[in-house]
Amino acid sequence: MGALDDVTVLDLSRLLAGPYCTQTFSDLGATVWKIEPPWGEDTRKLGPPFVGDQAAYYLSGNRGKKSVAVNLKEPKGQELVRGLARQADVLVENFKTGDLARYGLDYESVAEINPRIVYASITGFGHTGPRATEPAVDTTLQGLTGLMSITGEADGPPVKVGVAVIDLFAGLLAGVGVLAALRERERSGRGQALDLSLFDVGLMSMVNVAQNYFATGEPPGRLGNAHPQIVPYQGFEASDGDWFMLACVNDDQFQRLAETIGQPSLSDSARFRTNADRVANHGALAHILEDVFRSRTRSEWVDTLSGAKLMALPINNFAEALAEPQAEARRVTWDVPHPSLGSVRLMANALQNMSRTPAASQGHPPLLGEHTFEVLEDKLSLNAAELQTLEDSGVIKDASSPQTPTPNP
């Protein structure tokens, strides 16, 4: 049994933040109804790469959900989704501010028919403030919130993080908020709305870097792989051109590093004796260590430094990361049976190591409309004739339909 076996989630989200949140709920046992238009949500088309006819992007965030294809531009479609909202515990959406009010699916409308609903809204800027109605995505918000300004080499341009970290943080934080609201509902019997913005999350994610600014009044800059408060804490190139990361988080570790690399005088130098000294003289120390580490291969240095109980690990590409024995031991990928692909390899949920209710795959990323008839028949008591009429009129789509409707203008 999953920890959330008794929770039903109505998922009106698309792209990454919302789907990542609701996929986590599915992995923990919740039933997730993924509502998408009959022509499919955006990530189904974001490629290449594709696995068969399925976009890799889509596969990454929709495991274990039930796809219910409904056209929200049709009044009958809106009525169907409101019917499902009456029976859901949670609704997650990432429409632009005000959009769902046109369909009677905003929080106020849904709370009237289901006061116990926990309604999580994930938007670019939230529902208040001068930018509330503006569109935004992870990359633009990495720029606006300052995250890009601290990412990249000191003498290079701002660089975005390689994955959509604000989206991912927002999805995880939305999950925390929803679980907190469900817990509070046990006491009050009432649901509530969660207004979460990617803008807020991006600023929140600056944590210690933000606190450095509050302490100094100086906007932080780019340091490449280095750390603003810990030295040495950065990447180094070895003699074979491969790179590794080294971190010494206290003075004892730095003394051990100096001895291990045959430079014991470094830890006695007034320039490098304490971490504060090393931060002040970061450039000088980095040049010394760079010269030392170019004398041997990466594997030699990693073995030597690790043997001295120092934190030194290779900078892997993703193929190398998955080949790590630790990755196999921790089962970091799942092979999930799929109706058209045979099997699809997906990244596992790190919550799979809970002792009693571990996260586990509840099924494959669904085909478009794979569960439309199933869910509407079971939850709204529609019969076969009614379902067929709705499909013929373009209100819904079932996976068995031969053609995909074109979206209404």
C-alpha positions in Angstrom: 0.0 0.0 0.0 1.1 3.5 -0.7 1.1 6.3 1.8 -1.5 8.2 -0.2 -3.8 5.4 -1.3 -6.9 7.2 -0.1 -6.1 10.5 -1.9 -7.5 11.4 -5.3 -5.8 14.2 -7.3 -7.4 16.1 -10.2 -4.4 17.2 -12.3 -5.0 20.2 -14.6 -1.3 20.9 -15.0 1.1 20.6 -17.9 4.7 21.1 -18.7 6.9 20.3 -15.6 6.3 21.9 -12.2 2.7 20.6 -11.8 3.2 17.2 -13.5 6.3 16.6 -11.4 4.3 17.3 -8.3 1.4 15.0 -9.3 3.7 12.2 -10.4 5.2 12.2 -6.9 1.6 11.8 -5.5 1.1 8.9 -7.9 4.3 7.2 -6.9 3.1 7.5 -3.3 -0.2 5.7 -4.1 -2.6 8.5 -5.0 -5.0 8.2 -7.8 -4.2 11.0 -10.3 -6.7 11.9 -13.0 -4.7 13.8 -15.7 -7.0 16.1 -17.5 -5.7 17.1 -20.9 -7.2 18.4 -24.1 -8.2 15.9 -26.8 -5.1 17.0 -28.8 -2.8 16.3 -25.9 -0.9 18.4 -23.4 2.1 20.4 -24.5 4.9 18.0 -23.5 3.5 15.2 -25.7 4.9 17.3 -28.7 8.2 18.5 -27.1 10.8 16.6 -29.0 12.9 15.1 -30.3 13.9 12.9 -28.7 10.9 10.5 -28.9 10.7 7.0 -27.6 8.6 5.4 -30.3 5.8 8.0 -30.7 6.1 9.2 -27.1 8.1 12.4 -26.3 10.8 11.8 -23.8 9.9 15.0 -22.0 6.3 13.8 -21.5 7.5 10.4 -20.2 9.6 12.1 -17.5 6.7 13.6 -15.6 3.5 11.5 -16.0 4.1 8.0 -14.7 1.1 6.2 -13.1 -1.6 8.7 -14.0 -4.9 8.2 -15.7 -5.3 10.3 -18.8 -8.8 11.8 -19.2 -9.0 13.8 -22.4 -11.6 16.6 -22.1 -12.0 19.8 -24.1 -12.4 22.5 -21.5 -13.5 25.0 -24.2 -16.8 23.1 -24.4 -19.4 23.7 -21.7 -20.1 20.0 -21.4 -16.4 19.4 -20.9 -16.3 21.9 -18.1 -19.3 20.2 -16.5 -17.5 16.8 -16.7 -14.4 18.2 -14.9 -16.5 19.9 -12.3 -18.1 16.5 -11.7 -14.7 15.0 -11.1 -13.7 18.0 -8.9 -16.6 17.2 -6.6 -14.9 13.8 -5.9 -11.3 14.8 -5.6 -9.2 15.6 -2.6 -6.7 17.7 -4.4 -6.7 19.8 -7.6 -3.3 20.9 -9.1 -3.3 23.5 -11.9 -0.8 25.8 -13.6 -3.1 27.9 -15.9 -2.4 31.6 -16.1 -4.1 33.8 -13.5 -7.8 34.1 -14.2 -8.0 31.5 -17.0 -9.8 28.8 -15.1 -12.4 31.2 -13.9 -13.8 31.3 -17.4 -14.5 27.6 -17.1 -15.9 27.7 -13.5 -12.8 25.8 -12.3 -11.1 28.5 -10.3 -10.7 27.9 -6.5 -13.8 29.8 -5.5 -16.0 27.9 -7.9 -14.6 24.5 -7.1 -14.7 25.2 -3.3 -18.5 25.9 -3.6 -19.1 22.3 -4.8 -16.3 20.7 -2.7 -15.4 22.7 0.4 -12.8 20.0 1.3 -10.7 20.5 -1.9 -7.1 21.3 -1.5 -6.4 23.5 -4.5 -2.8 24.1 -5.6 -2.2 26.8 -8.2 1.3 27.1 -9.6 1.9 30.1 -11.8 4.7 32.3 -12.9 4.1 35.2 -10.6 1.2 34.2 -8.3 -2.3 35.7 -8.2 -1.3 39.0 -6.8 1.2 41.8 -7.7 1.9 43.9 -10.8 3.1 40.9 -12.8 0.3 38.5 -11.8 -1.1 38.2 -15.4 2.2 37.9 -17.2 3.4 34.5 -18.6 6.7 33.1 -17.4 8.7 29.9 -17.6 11.6 28.5 -15.6 14.3 29.9 -17.8 13.0 33.5 -17.8 12.6 33.3 -14.1 16.1 32.0 -13.5 17.1 35.3 -15.1 14.6 37.5 -13.2 15.2 36.0 -9.8 19.0 36.3 -10.0 19.8 32.6 -10.2 21.5 33.0 -13.6 23.6 35.9 -12.3 25.4 33.5 -10.0 25.7 30.6 -12.4 28.6 30.4 -14.8 32.3 31.3 -14.8 33.3 34.6 -13.2 34.6 36.0 -16.6 31.8 34.5 -18.6 28.1 35.3 -19.3 25.2 34.3 -17.0 24.1 30.7 -17.6 21.0 28.9 -16.7 21.1 25.7 -14.6 21.0 22.6 -16.9 17.6 21.4 -15.7 14.6 23.5 -14.8 15.4 23.8 -11.1 12.7 26.4 -10.3 10.1 24.2 -11.9 11.3 21.2 -9.9 11.6 23.1 -6.6 8.1 24.5 -7.2 6.7 21.0 -7.9 8.2 19.6 -4.7 7.2 22.6 -2.6 3.6 22.4 -3.9 3.6 18.8 -2.8 4.7 19.8 0.7 2.0 22.5 0.8 -0.7 20.1 -0.3 0.3 17.5 2.3 0.3 20.2 5.0 -3.2 21.3 3.9 -4.5 17.7 3.9 -3.1 17.2 7.4 -4.8 20.4 8.6 -8.0 19.3 6.9 -8.1 16.3 9.2 -8.6 18.8 12.1 -10.8 21.4 10.4 -12.7 19.4 7.8 -12.0 22.2 5.3 -9.8 22.5 2.3 -7.8 25.6 1.2 -6.0 27.2 -1.7 -2.3 27.3 -2.3 -1.0 30.2 -4.4 2.5 29.2 -5.3 4.6 31.2 -7.8 7.7 30.2 -9.6 9.0 33.8 -8.9 8.7 33.3 -5.2 10.3 29.8 -5.4 13.2 31.1 -7.5 14.0 33.8 -4.9 13.5 31.4 -2.0 16.0 29.0 -3.6 18.8 31.5 -3.2 19.0 30.6 0.5 22.6 31.2 1.8 23.5 33.4 -1.2 20.6 35.6 -0.4 21.7 35.8 3.2 25.2 36.8 2.1 23.6 39.7 0.3 21.6 40.7 3.4 24.8 40.6 5.4 27.0 42.6 3.0 24.8 44.6 0.7 26.9 43.3 -2.2 25.0 41.5 -5.0 26.6 38.0 -5.4 28.5 37.2 -8.6 29.5 34.2 -10.6 32.1 31.8 -9.2 32.0 28.9 -11.6 32.3 25.7 -9.6 33.6 27.5 -6.5 31.7 28.4 -3.3 31.3 31.9 -1.9 31.9 30.8 1.7 34.0 27.6 1.7 37.5 27.2 0.2 38.5 24.9 -1.4 35.2 23.8 -2.8 35.4 23.6 -6.6 36.3 21.6 -9.6 39.9 20.8 -10.7 41.3 19.5 -13.9 43.6 16.5 -13.7 46.5 15.6 -16.1 44.2 13.5 -18.4 41.9 16.4 -19.0 39.1 15.0 -16.8 37.7 17.0 -13.9 36.8 16.2 -10.3 35.1 18.1 -7.5 36.9 18.7 -4.2 35.3 20.0 -1.0 37.1 20.8 2.3 34.4 22.2 4.7 36.6 22.8 7.7 40.2 23.6 8.7 41.0 20.0 9.8 40.0 18.7 6.3 42.2 21.4 4.7 45.2 20.4 6.8 44.6 16.8 5.8 44.4 17.9 2.1 47.7 19.8 2.4 49.5 16.7 3.8 47.9 14.3 1.3 49.1 16.4 -1.7 52.6 16.8 -0.3 52.1 20.5 0.5 51.9 20.5 4.3 53.1 24.1 4.5 49.9 25.3 3.0 47.9 24.8 6.1 50.5 26.7 8.2 50.5 29.7 5.9 48.8 32.8 7.3 47.0 33.2 3.9 45.3 29.8 4.2 45.3 28.8 7.9 41.5 29.3 8.4 38.6 29.1 6.1 38.1 32.9 6.4 41.8 33.3 5.3 41.2 30.9 2.4 38.1 32.8 1.2 40.0 36.0 1.3 42.9 34.5 -0.7 40.8 32.1 -2.8 42.5 33.0 -6.1 46.0 32.4 -4.9 45.1 29.0 -3.3 43.2 27.9 -6.4 46.3 28.5 -8.6 48.5 26.4 -6.3 46.0 23.6 -6.2 45.4 23.7 -10.0 49.1 23.2 -10.6 49.3 20.3 -8.2 46.2 18.5 -9.5 47.5 18.7 -13.1 50.3 16.3 -12.1 48.2 13.1 -12.0 45.1 11.6 -13.5 41.7 12.1 -12.2 41.3 8.5 -11.0 44.6 8.7 -9.2 43.6 11.9 -7.4 40.1 10.7 -6.5 41.5 7.4 -5.1 44.2 9.3 -3.2 42.0 12.0 -1.8 39.1 9.6 -1.0 41.6 7.3 0.8 42.4 10.2 3.0 38.7 10.6 3.8 38.4 13.8 1.8 35.4 14.6 -0.3 36.6 14.2 -3.9 34.5 12.8 -6.7 34.6 12.8 -10.5 32.5 15.2 -12.5 30.6 12.6 -14.5 28.5 12.9 -17.6 25.0 11.4 -17.1 26.0 8.1 -18.7 28.9 7.8 -16.2 26.6 8.8 -13.3 24.1 6.0 -14.1 27.1 3.5 -14.4 28.1 4.3 -10.8 27.8 1.1 -8.7 25.9 3.2 -6.1 23.3 4.0 -8.8 22.7 0.3 -9.3 22.6 -0.4 -5.6 20.0 2.4 -5.0 17.9 1.3 -8.0 17.8 4.9 -9.4 15.8 3.9 -12.5 12.7 1.9 -13.0 11.7 -0.2 -16.1 8.0 0.3 -16.4 5.8 -1.8 -18.8 4.2 0.3 -21.5 1.4 -0.7 -23.9 3.1 0.6 -27.1 6.8 0.7 -26.1 7.0 -2.7 -24.4 9.0 -1.1 -21.5 10.2 2.4 -20.8 13.1 3.3 -18.5 12.3 6.1 -16.2 14.1 7.8 -13.3 13.0 6.3 -10.0 11.4 8.3 -7.2 14.0 8.8 -4.4 11.2 8.2 -1.8 11.3 4.5 -2.8 13.4 3.9 0.4 10.7 4.7 2.9 10.5 1.7 5.3 6.8 1.0 5.2 5.1 2.9 2.4 7.8 3.3 -0.3 7.2 5.2 -3.5 6.6 2.9 -6.4 5.5 3.1 -10.0 1.7 2.9 -10.3 1.9 2.4 -14.0 3.2 3.8 -17.3 2.9 7.4 -18.5 -0.6 7.1 -20.0 -1.5 7.3 -23.7 -3.6 10.3 -24.6 -7.1 9.7 -23.4 -6.3 6.1 -22.3 -8.6 6.3 -19.3 -11.3 8.7 -20.5 -14.1 6.2 -20.8 -13.0 4.3 -17.7 -12.9 7.3 -15.4 -16.1 9.0 -16.6 -18.1 5.8 -16.6 -16.9 4.8 -13.1 -17.0 8.3 -11.4 -19.8 10.1 -13.3 -21.9 7.0 -14.2 -22.0 7.8 -17.9 -23.1 4.9 -20.1 -21.5 3.8 -23.4 -24.0 5.7 -25.6 -23.4 9.0 -23.6 -19.7 8.6 -23.8 -19.8 8.0 -27.6 -22.0 11.0 -28.1 -19.5 13.2 -26.1 -16.6 11.8 -28.2 -18.4 12.3 -31.5 -19.1 16.0 -30.6 -15.4 16.6 -29.7 -15.9 17.1 -26.0 -13.8 14.1 -25.0 -11.4 11.6 -26.6 -10.7 8.0 -25.7 -7.4 6.4 -26.7 -9.1 4.0 -29.1 -10.3 7.0 -31.3 -8.6 6.9 -34.7 -8.1 10.7 -35.0 -7.0 13.5 -32.8 -9.3 16.6 -32.9 -7.8 19.9 -33.8 -7.9 22.5 -31.0 -10.6 25.2 -31.2 -9.2 28.6 -32.1 
